Amino acid sequence: MLSLRLVSFPAEEPVTLQEARAHLRLESGEDDYLSGLIAAARRHCESFQGRAYVTQTWDFYLDSFPGGCIKVSLPPLQSVTFVKYKDGSGVLQTMDPSEYVVDAFSEPGLIFCAYGKSWPSTYPEVNAVQVRFVAGYGAAVDIPPEVKRAILLKVADLYEHRGGDEGIDKNINDAIESLLWPDRVDLL
């Protein structure tokens, strides 16, 4: 079993209120509402792509160590903060970073045992292994332009259909997916 838990939210959104207002051709107002739409659009796009955009911290849980490497969801992986596990006695241990190697270049990111090392045995319970990692492209300015465009399209669609009467525009959804598809990864 695998589970993810957000530890720290992004400090900023990939799209600013000013960018959303300009896209929607709004002068001002509705800042709280637009902020909510931007966050919802970002989460929708991140979920579709299986990625993290602006730097955020996550905990990733496994029931035990895998036979090979650990695949870390939500690329791009920036760093691994720690790897913890419950040992055979059920005591929480933190692995020394010298015992594993992080490949942040691959997508998804990978964690390998260091040369000559092996994963330790774990206590037989759910979520016995915890990996805390930092993911995302960095700051909002580092987000690919097609992602920003997809977020703006989603914001506009949500704004246009805020009453929910007409439903979401399938053509807009297709455009969003076509912008995001080339860099899509499957969640593990």
N, C-alpha and C positions, 0 to 999 in steps of 0.2 A: 504494500500500500504506500502511496505517496501523497503528501499534502503540503500545501504552501500557505504561509501566513505572512501578511504584510506587517513589517515592524516599524518602518518609518516611511511616511508618504513623501512624494516628490515635493521639494521646496517651492516649486513653481510649475505652472502648466506650460505645455509646448506652444500654446497659442495665448496671446494676451487679450484682455478685454478690448483694447483698442483695435486689435486685428479682427476680432469677432464683430465688433460694431461696424468697422469699415466693410467687412464682408457682407453683413446684413443691411448695410446702408442706414444705420441708426445713428442719430446724433449723440444721444446720451441716455442715461437711465437704465433701469432694470439690471444693475450691476450684479446683485446677488443671484438673480435668475440666470443671467448669462454665465456667471462663474460656475453655477451648477451644471449648465449645459456643456460648458467646455470640459469640465471634469468627467461628465458622463460620456461625452464623445471620445475623450482620451481613453477612458477605460474600455469603451467599445472597440476602438481601433487596436489597443494593446491586446485585448482578448482575441480579436480576429487574427492578429499577426503572431501571437504567442511571444510577445516581446515586452520589455520595459523601455520606456522612452526617457524621461528625465530621471536622474539618479534617485534610487530608492533602495531600501534595505528589506530583505526577505529572510524568513526562516523556511527551510525545506526539510521535511521529515521523511525518514525511511524506517521501515520495520527492522531492517538489518543492513549491513554493508553488502553491496553487490559482489558478484564473483570477479568483476573487472573494475572498470572506472565508474565513478559517480557522474551522471549527466545532470548538469545544473540548468533548470528551466529559466526562461525569461531572458534570453540574450539581449544585448551584449553584456557579458559578465565583466565586471570591473575588478572585483576582488572577492576573496573568501575571508571572512572575519574569523570564523572558527569552525571546527568540526568537533562535536561532542557526541558521546555515546554512553549508554548504560552498559557497564561491564557485566561479566557473568554473574556477579553477585548483586546486580541491580544498582551499583554505585555510579553516579554520573562522573564521567572522565572527560577531559579536554585533550584532544590529540595535539602533540607538539607539531607545529607547522613544518618542521624538518622531516616529518614522517609521511608527508604527502606533497604532491606537485600539482599546481593549478595551471590549467591551459585555458586562459581567457581569450585566446585567439579563435579557437573553434566555436562553432555555434551549433548546438548549445555548448556552453562551457563544460570543461571536464576536470575532474579531480582524480588523479592517479596516486597509487602508493609510490612512495619514493623507492629508488633502486634498493633491492634487498629487503624491503619491508612488505608486510601484508596487513590487510585490514584485521583489526582485533575482533574477537568473538563478542557478541552482544547478548544482553539479557533478552529472553524470548517474550517480548511484549510489543505492542503497537507503538510506533514512533520512538523506537529505541535510539535512533541516530538523528541528530539535528545538525544541519549545516546552515550557518548564517552567511549570507552573501549580499554584495552590493551589485546592482545591475542598472543598466541604462546607458544611453549615449553620452550622458553628462548633463550640461545645462540646456535650457530651451534652445539656445542658438545652435546647438550641435545636432538637433533633430533634422532628419532628412526632409527636404521641401515637400516631397510627395506625401509624407505623413502629416505635415501641417495642413496641406491642402485637403486631405481626407478628413481631418478633424474639423476643419472649417465647413466642409460639405455636410458633415454629420450635425454640427451645431445648427446650420441653416435648416436642415431637415427637421430636427427636433423643435426648433423655434417655429417653423411654419406649421407644424402639426401638433402644437402644444395642447390643443383641445382633445386630441386623440380621436376625433370624429372620423377623419379621413384615412388614418393609418399612415405608415411610413411610405415614402415614395420609392418604389422598387428601382426605378431608373437611377435615382441618387445612390441607393444602396449598391447597385451594380458598379457605379462609378467609383464609389469608395473602395469596394473590394478590388477593382482593377488597379487602383493606385497602390493598394497595400499588398496585393498578392505576390509580387516578385520577391519580397523579403519575408514572407510568411514562414514560420517554423511551427512544428507541431509541439504542443505542450506534452511533456513526458508523463 
